[in-house]
Amino acid sequence: MIGVFLLFGLQMAEGQDVTSSPEWGRELAGLQQNGMLVLGSWAAGNFAVSGYQMTRTKGTTYYFHQMNVFWNTVNMAIAVGGYLGANQLGDLSPLELYDEYNNFSKVLLINTGLDVAYVMTGLYLRERSGNVQKHTKRLKGYGNSLMLQGGFLFAFDLVLVLINEHALGSLTGPENLQLSLMPGGFQFAWQF
Protein backbone atom coordinates (compact mmCIF):
# COMPACT_ATOMS: atom_id res chain seq x y z
CA MET A 1 0.00 0.00 0.00
CA ILE A 2 2.76 2.47 0.94
CA GLY A 3 4.60 1.52 -2.26
CA VAL A 4 1.57 2.42 -4.38
CA PHE A 5 1.13 5.69 -2.48
CA LEU A 6 4.84 6.47 -2.87
CA LEU A 7 4.78 5.72 -6.59
CA PHE A 8 1.61 7.81 -7.05
CA GLY A 9 3.12 10.69 -5.11
CA LEU A 10 6.34 10.70 -7.10
CA GLN A 11 4.33 10.66 -10.29
CA MET A 12 2.33 13.70 -9.08
CA ALA A 13 5.47 15.59 -8.05
CA GLU A 14 7.17 15.07 -11.37
CA GLY A 15 4.06 14.77 -13.51
CA GLN A 16 4.44 18.05 -15.36
CA ASP A 17 4.47 17.52 -19.10
CA VAL A 18 7.78 18.95 -20.26
CA THR A 19 6.60 18.97 -23.87
CA SER A 20 4.06 21.66 -22.98
CA SER A 21 6.83 24.10 -21.99
CA PRO A 22 6.73 25.97 -25.33
CA GLU A 23 2.93 26.22 -25.01
CA TRP A 24 3.29 27.66 -21.50
CA GLY A 25 5.86 30.11 -22.81
CA ARG A 26 3.55 31.19 -25.62
CA GLU A 27 0.69 31.59 -23.15
CA LEU A 28 2.74 33.77 -20.81
CA ALA A 29 4.16 35.76 -23.74
CA GLY A 30 0.62 36.27 -25.06
CA LEU A 31 -0.61 37.44 -21.67
CA GLN A 32 2.26 39.89 -21.30
CA GLN A 33 1.96 41.12 -24.89
CA ASN A 34 -1.80 41.65 -24.57
CA GLY A 35 -1.22 43.54 -21.33
CA MET A 36 1.37 45.73 -23.01
CA LEU A 37 -1.02 46.37 -25.92
CA VAL A 38 -3.64 47.58 -23.42
CA LEU A 39 -1.07 49.79 -21.67
CA GLY A 40 0.21 51.10 -25.02
CA SER A 41 -3.33 51.83 -26.19
CA TRP A 42 -4.02 53.73 -22.96
CA ALA A 43 -0.84 55.74 -23.52
CA ALA A 44 -1.66 56.44 -27.17
CA GLY A 45 -5.18 57.54 -26.25
CA ASN A 46 -3.79 59.87 -23.59
CA PHE A 47 -1.30 61.31 -26.09
CA ALA A 48 -4.07 61.96 -28.60
CA VAL A 49 -6.64 63.45 -26.23
CA SER A 50 -4.35 65.30 -23.86
CA GLY A 51 -1.95 66.40 -26.57
CA TYR A 52 -4.86 67.97 -28.42
CA GLN A 53 -6.43 69.44 -25.27
CA MET A 54 -3.14 71.07 -24.25
CA THR A 55 -3.46 73.31 -27.30
CA ARG A 56 -7.00 74.34 -26.36
CA THR A 57 -6.95 74.78 -22.58
CA LYS A 58 -5.32 76.86 -19.87
CA GLY A 59 -4.84 76.74 -16.13
CA THR A 60 -5.62 73.60 -14.15
CA THR A 61 -6.99 71.73 -17.18
CA TYR A 62 -3.84 72.48 -19.18
CA TYR A 63 -1.64 71.08 -16.40
CA PHE A 64 -3.88 68.03 -16.11
CA HIS A 65 -3.33 67.25 -19.79
CA GLN A 66 0.35 68.13 -19.61
CA MET A 67 0.93 65.56 -16.83
CA ASN A 68 -1.07 62.97 -18.78
CA VAL A 69 1.33 63.41 -21.70
CA PHE A 70 4.39 63.23 -19.42
CA TRP A 71 3.07 60.19 -17.57
CA ASN A 72 2.14 58.29 -20.70
CA THR A 73 5.54 58.80 -22.24
CA VAL A 74 6.77 56.42 -19.53
CA ASN A 75 3.77 54.10 -20.02
CA MET A 76 4.52 53.87 -23.75
CA ALA A 77 8.19 53.05 -23.12
CA ILE A 78 7.18 50.32 -20.65
CA ALA A 79 4.60 48.95 -23.10
CA VAL A 80 7.05 48.75 -26.01
CA GLY A 81 9.83 47.26 -23.89
CA GLY A 82 7.47 44.77 -22.24
CA TYR A 83 5.96 43.73 -25.55
CA LEU A 84 9.34 43.09 -27.13
CA GLY A 85 10.70 41.36 -24.02
CA ALA A 86 7.78 38.91 -23.91
CA ASN A 87 8.97 37.32 -27.18
CA GLN A 88 11.87 35.63 -25.37
CA LEU A 89 9.74 33.36 -23.16
CA GLY A 90 9.27 30.44 -25.56
CA ASP A 91 12.70 28.89 -25.03
CA LEU A 92 12.56 28.46 -21.25
CA SER A 93 12.35 25.22 -19.30
CA PRO A 94 9.18 24.46 -17.31
CA LEU A 95 10.88 25.46 -14.07
CA GLU A 96 12.11 28.72 -15.58
CA LEU A 97 8.61 29.43 -16.91
CA TYR A 98 7.12 28.74 -13.49
CA ASP A 99 9.57 31.26 -12.05
CA GLU A 100 8.63 33.76 -14.78
CA TYR A 101 4.93 33.43 -13.97
CA ASN A 102 5.68 33.96 -10.27
CA ASN A 103 8.02 36.89 -10.92
CA PHE A 104 5.44 38.53 -13.19
CA SER A 105 2.86 38.34 -10.39
CA LYS A 106 5.35 39.76 -7.88
CA VAL A 107 6.18 42.71 -10.15
CA LEU A 108 2.49 43.39 -10.71
CA LEU A 109 1.74 43.27 -6.99
CA ILE A 110 4.58 45.70 -6.27
CA ASN A 111 3.16 47.93 -9.00
CA THR A 112 -0.28 47.92 -7.38
CA GLY A 113 1.34 49.30 -4.23
CA LEU A 114 3.04 51.99 -6.28
CA ASP A 115 -0.27 52.75 -7.99
CA VAL A 116 -1.87 53.44 -4.62
CA ALA A 117 1.06 55.75 -3.85
CA TYR A 118 0.44 57.60 -7.13
CA VAL A 119 -3.22 58.16 -6.24
CA MET A 120 -2.29 59.31 -2.73
CA THR A 121 0.34 61.68 -4.15
CA GLY A 122 -2.32 63.06 -6.49
CA LEU A 123 -4.67 63.59 -3.56
CA TYR A 124 -1.88 65.33 -1.65
CA LEU A 125 -1.06 67.65 -4.58
CA ARG A 126 -4.72 68.47 -5.06
CA GLU A 127 -5.15 69.23 -1.35
CA ARG A 128 -1.90 71.22 -1.28
CA SER A 129 -3.09 73.36 -4.19
CA GLY A 130 -5.74 74.88 -1.93
CA ASN A 131 -3.19 75.90 0.69
CA VAL A 132 -0.56 77.68 -1.42
CA GLN A 133 -0.55 80.82 -3.48
CA LYS A 134 2.15 79.80 -5.97
CA HIS A 135 1.57 77.13 -8.63
CA THR A 136 -1.96 76.42 -7.43
CA LYS A 137 -3.27 75.47 -10.87
CA ARG A 138 -0.27 73.28 -11.65
CA LEU A 139 -0.53 71.39 -8.36
CA LYS A 140 -4.24 70.78 -8.82
CA GLY A 141 -3.90 69.75 -12.48
CA TYR A 142 -0.98 67.43 -11.77
CA GLY A 143 -2.79 66.00 -8.76
CA ASN A 144 -5.91 65.24 -10.79
CA SER A 145 -3.79 63.58 -13.47
CA LEU A 146 -1.91 61.44 -10.96
CA MET A 147 -5.19 60.24 -9.47
CA LEU A 148 -6.50 59.28 -12.91
CA GLN A 149 -3.29 57.59 -14.04
CA GLY A 150 -2.75 55.82 -10.71
CA GLY A 151 -6.35 54.62 -10.67
CA PHE A 152 -6.08 53.20 -14.17
CA LEU A 153 -2.75 51.52 -13.41
CA PHE A 154 -4.11 50.04 -10.19
CA ALA A 155 -7.02 48.41 -12.03
CA PHE A 156 -4.75 47.37 -14.92
CA ASP A 157 -2.12 45.75 -12.68
CA LEU A 158 -4.70 44.07 -10.47
CA VAL A 159 -6.54 42.52 -13.43
CA LEU A 160 -3.24 41.34 -14.94
CA VAL A 161 -2.10 39.72 -11.70
CA LEU A 162 -5.45 37.91 -11.37
CA ILE A 163 -5.22 36.62 -14.94
CA ASN A 164 -1.59 35.60 -14.41
CA GLU A 165 -2.41 33.78 -11.15
CA HIS A 166 -5.24 31.93 -12.91
CA ALA A 167 -2.81 30.89 -15.66
CA LEU A 168 -0.27 29.84 -13.03
CA GLY A 169 -2.93 27.70 -11.38
CA SER A 170 -3.63 25.91 -14.66
CA LEU A 171 0.12 25.44 -15.13
CA THR A 172 0.60 23.72 -11.78
CA GLY A 173 -2.71 21.88 -11.90
CA PRO A 174 -5.48 21.74 -9.36
CA GLU A 175 -3.69 19.15 -7.22
CA ASN A 176 -0.75 20.71 -5.45
CA LEU A 177 0.36 17.40 -4.03
CA GLN A 178 4.07 16.84 -3.61
CA LEU A 179 5.98 13.87 -2.31
CA SER A 180 9.73 14.02 -2.01
CA LEU A 181 12.15 11.27 -1.08
CA MET A 182 14.68 12.38 1.48
CA PRO A 183 17.43 10.56 3.36
CA GLY A 184 15.69 8.64 6.10
CA GLY A 185 12.16 8.99 4.75
CA PHE A 186 9.89 11.10 2.60
CA GLN A 187 8.13 14.44 2.79
CA PHE A 188 4.49 14.91 1.90
CA ALA A 189 3.09 18.38 1.18
CA TRP A 190 -0.35 19.46 0.06
CA GLN A 191 -0.76 23.14 -0.76
CA PHE A 192 -4.22 24.68 -0.78
C-alpha positions as CSV (number, residue, x, y, z in Angstrom):
1,M,0.0,0.0,0.0
2,I,2.8,2.5,0.9
3,G,4.6,1.5,-2.3
4,V,1.6,2.4,-4.4
5,F,1.1,5.7,-2.5
6,L,4.8,6.5,-2.9
7,L,4.8,5.7,-6.6
8,F,1.6,7.8,-7.0
9,G,3.1,10.7,-5.1
10,L,6.3,10.7,-7.1
11,Q,4.3,10.7,-10.3
12,M,2.3,13.7,-9.1
13,A,5.5,15.6,-8.0
14,E,7.2,15.1,-11.4
15,G,4.1,14.8,-13.5
16,Q,4.4,18.1,-15.4
17,D,4.5,17.5,-19.1
18,V,7.8,19.0,-20.3
19,T,6.6,19.0,-23.9
20,S,4.1,21.7,-23.0
21,S,6.8,24.1,-22.0
22,P,6.7,26.0,-25.3
23,E,2.9,26.2,-25.0
24,W,3.3,27.7,-21.5
25,G,5.9,30.1,-22.8
26,R,3.6,31.2,-25.6
27,E,0.7,31.6,-23.1
28,L,2.7,33.8,-20.8
29,A,4.2,35.8,-23.7
30,G,0.6,36.3,-25.1
31,L,-0.6,37.4,-21.7
32,Q,2.3,39.9,-21.3
33,Q,2.0,41.1,-24.9
34,N,-1.8,41.6,-24.6
35,G,-1.2,43.5,-21.3
36,M,1.4,45.7,-23.0
37,L,-1.0,46.4,-25.9
38,V,-3.6,47.6,-23.4
39,L,-1.1,49.8,-21.7
40,G,0.2,51.1,-25.0
41,S,-3.3,51.8,-26.2
42,W,-4.0,53.7,-23.0
43,A,-0.8,55.7,-23.5
44,A,-1.7,56.4,-27.2
45,G,-5.2,57.5,-26.3
46,N,-3.8,59.9,-23.6
47,F,-1.3,61.3,-26.1
48,A,-4.1,62.0,-28.6
49,V,-6.6,63.4,-26.2
50,S,-4.3,65.3,-23.9
51,G,-2.0,66.4,-26.6
52,Y,-4.9,68.0,-28.4
53,Q,-6.4,69.4,-25.3
54,M,-3.1,71.1,-24.3
55,T,-3.5,73.3,-27.3
56,R,-7.0,74.3,-26.4
57,T,-7.0,74.8,-22.6
58,K,-5.3,76.9,-19.9
59,G,-4.8,76.7,-16.1
60,T,-5.6,73.6,-14.2
61,T,-7.0,71.7,-17.2
62,Y,-3.8,72.5,-19.2
63,Y,-1.6,71.1,-16.4
64,F,-3.9,68.0,-16.1
65,H,-3.3,67.2,-19.8
66,Q,0.4,68.1,-19.6
67,M,0.9,65.6,-16.8
68,N,-1.1,63.0,-18.8
69,V,1.3,63.4,-21.7
70,F,4.4,63.2,-19.4
71,W,3.1,60.2,-17.6
72,N,2.1,58.3,-20.7
73,T,5.5,58.8,-22.2
74,V,6.8,56.4,-19.5
75,N,3.8,54.1,-20.0
76,M,4.5,53.9,-23.7
77,A,8.2,53.1,-23.1
78,I,7.2,50.3,-20.7
79,A,4.6,49.0,-23.1
80,V,7.0,48.8,-26.0
81,G,9.8,47.3,-23.9
82,G,7.5,44.8,-22.2
83,Y,6.0,43.7,-25.6
84,L,9.3,43.1,-27.1
85,G,10.7,41.4,-24.0
86,A,7.8,38.9,-23.9
87,N,9.0,37.3,-27.2
88,Q,11.9,35.6,-25.4
89,L,9.7,33.4,-23.2
90,G,9.3,30.4,-25.6
91,D,12.7,28.9,-25.0
92,L,12.6,28.5,-21.3
93,S,12.3,25.2,-19.3
94,P,9.2,24.5,-17.3
95,L,10.9,25.5,-14.1
96,E,12.1,28.7,-15.6
97,L,8.6,29.4,-16.9
98,Y,7.1,28.7,-13.5
99,D,9.6,31.3,-12.0
100,E,8.6,33.8,-14.8
101,Y,4.9,33.4,-14.0
102,N,5.7,34.0,-10.3
103,N,8.0,36.9,-10.9
104,F,5.4,38.5,-13.2
105,S,2.9,38.3,-10.4
106,K,5.3,39.8,-7.9
107,V,6.2,42.7,-10.1
108,L,2.5,43.4,-10.7
109,L,1.7,43.3,-7.0
110,I,4.6,45.7,-6.3
111,N,3.2,47.9,-9.0
112,T,-0.3,47.9,-7.4
113,G,1.3,49.3,-4.2
114,L,3.0,52.0,-6.3
115,D,-0.3,52.8,-8.0
116,V,-1.9,53.4,-4.6
117,A,1.1,55.7,-3.8
118,Y,0.4,57.6,-7.1
119,V,-3.2,58.2,-6.2
120,M,-2.3,59.3,-2.7
121,T,0.3,61.7,-4.2
122,G,-2.3,63.1,-6.5
123,L,-4.7,63.6,-3.6
124,Y,-1.9,65.3,-1.7
125,L,-1.1,67.6,-4.6
126,R,-4.7,68.5,-5.1
127,E,-5.2,69.2,-1.4
128,R,-1.9,71.2,-1.3
129,S,-3.1,73.4,-4.2
130,G,-5.7,74.9,-1.9
131,N,-3.2,75.9,0.7
132,V,-0.6,77.7,-1.4
133,Q,-0.5,80.8,-3.5
134,K,2.2,79.8,-6.0
135,H,1.6,77.1,-8.6
136,T,-2.0,76.4,-7.4
137,K,-3.3,75.5,-10.9
138,R,-0.3,73.3,-11.7
139,L,-0.5,71.4,-8.4
140,K,-4.2,70.8,-8.8
141,G,-3.9,69.8,-12.5
142,Y,-1.0,67.4,-11.8
143,G,-2.8,66.0,-8.8
144,N,-5.9,65.2,-10.8
145,S,-3.8,63.6,-13.5
146,L,-1.9,61.4,-11.0
147,M,-5.2,60.2,-9.5
148,L,-6.5,59.3,-12.9
149,Q,-3.3,57.6,-14.0
150,G,-2.8,55.8,-10.7
151,G,-6.4,54.6,-10.7
152,F,-6.1,53.2,-14.2
153,L,-2.7,51.5,-13.4
154,F,-4.1,50.0,-10.2
155,A,-7.0,48.4,-12.0
156,F,-4.8,47.4,-14.9
157,D,-2.1,45.7,-12.7
158,L,-4.7,44.1,-10.5
159,V,-6.5,42.5,-13.4
160,L,-3.2,41.3,-14.9
161,V,-2.1,39.7,-11.7
162,L,-5.4,37.9,-11.4
163,I,-5.2,36.6,-14.9
164,N,-1.6,35.6,-14.4
165,E,-2.4,33.8,-11.2
166,H,-5.2,31.9,-12.9
167,A,-2.8,30.9,-15.7
168,L,-0.3,29.8,-13.0
169,G,-2.9,27.7,-11.4
170,S,-3.6,25.9,-14.7
171,L,0.1,25.4,-15.1
172,T,0.6,23.7,-11.8
173,G,-2.7,21.9,-11.9
174,P,-5.5,21.7,-9.4
175,E,-3.7,19.1,-7.2
176,N,-0.7,20.7,-5.5
177,L,0.4,17.4,-4.0
178,Q,4.1,16.8,-3.6
179,L,6.0,13.9,-2.3
180,S,9.7,14.0,-2.0
181,L,12.1,11.3,-1.1
182,M,14.7,12.4,1.5
183,P,17.4,10.6,3.4
184,G,15.7,8.6,6.1
185,G,12.2,9.0,4.8
186,F,9.9,11.1,2.6
187,Q,8.1,14.4,2.8
188,F,4.5,14.9,1.9
189,A,3.1,18.4,1.2
190,W,-0.4,19.5,0.1
191,Q,-0.8,23.1,-0.8
192,F,-4.2,24.7,-0.8
